[in-house]
Amino acid sequence: KEVEVLNSKPSTYQLSQNFPNPFNPATVISYQLPADSKVILEIYSILGEKIATLVDKEQEAGYYNYQLSTVNYQLSSGTYIYRLVAGEFVSIKKMVLIK
């Protein structure tokens, strides 16, 4: 479930730490785009295996929140990596699921 938060345009690319973290059963991943970009948001296991692609599309400049629910994915307790690729920008953060 994506929601665009504001109509103002950010000045930089940014991937924020998910909140809450640790989480169960859901968390929000926020990011911002200063320009229209092809966006890929993915989740990986701590071993680097891709678990899910959450976003894979062109998005307009702006602020975005992605709500990740464990109901939609078979995730066990542990540490996961999420990665945002938008144009030339790449950022990686860790999140912890506690069941």
N, C-alpha and C positions, 0 to 999 in steps of 0.2 A: 504494500500500500504506500504509494508515494504521495506526498503533499508538498506543494511549493509554498514556502513560508512567506516570503516578502516579494514585492515587485521591484525593489531597488536592486541595483547590480553590484555585486562584490568586486573588489579591485584585484583579488588574487584567487588562485585555486587553493582549496583547502579541504582536507579530510579531517573531521573531528573524531575524538575518542567516542566510542559508543556509550550510551547511557541508558539504563544503569549498567555498570560493569563492576563485578560479576553480575550476570543476569539469569533469570528463569521466570517465566517462560518466554519473555520477549525483551527486545532491546531496540533502540533507535540509533541508526547510523546517519549522521548529518554530513553534508558536503556542500561546497559552493563552487560555482563556475563563473569566472569573469567574462567569458565569451561562449557563444554557442559551441558545443563540443560533442564529439562522439564519446559517450561515457560507457565504461565497463566497470561494474562493481561485482567483485567475486569473493567467495569465502573459500579458504583453504584449511586443511588440517595442519597441525603443527609439523607434520612430516612433508608438507608441500603438495598433498593431493588435493585437486580441486573438488570441492563438495557441491558448490552451487554458483550459478551466475544469477545475480539478483537484478542487475540492470545491464542492458546491452542495446543502446539506442542513442540517437542524436537528442540532445537536450539543450534548451535555451539557457542563456546566462541566467543565474539566479541561485537561490538557496533551496536545498532539497533535504528532506528527511525520509529515510527508508525504514519502515518498521519491520524488523525481522522477528518472526515467531517460530519457536521450535516445533509448533504444530505442523508447519509446512515442510519441515526437513527432519530427517531421522538423525538428530545430533545427540551424542552422548556427552556426559560431563567432560570438561577439559578445556584446553586453550586452543583458540582458533585465530587465524590471520584473516583480515579482510583487506582487500586491495582495490584502490580506485585508480583507473587509467582514464584520463580525459585529455585528449590531444597529446602533447608532449609531457604532460604532468603525470607522475606516478607517485602514489603514497600508500604506505602499508601501516596497519595498526594491529594490535592484538586485542582479543576479547576472551573472556572466560565465562563458560557456561557451567553453572552448578545445579545439579538436579537433586 
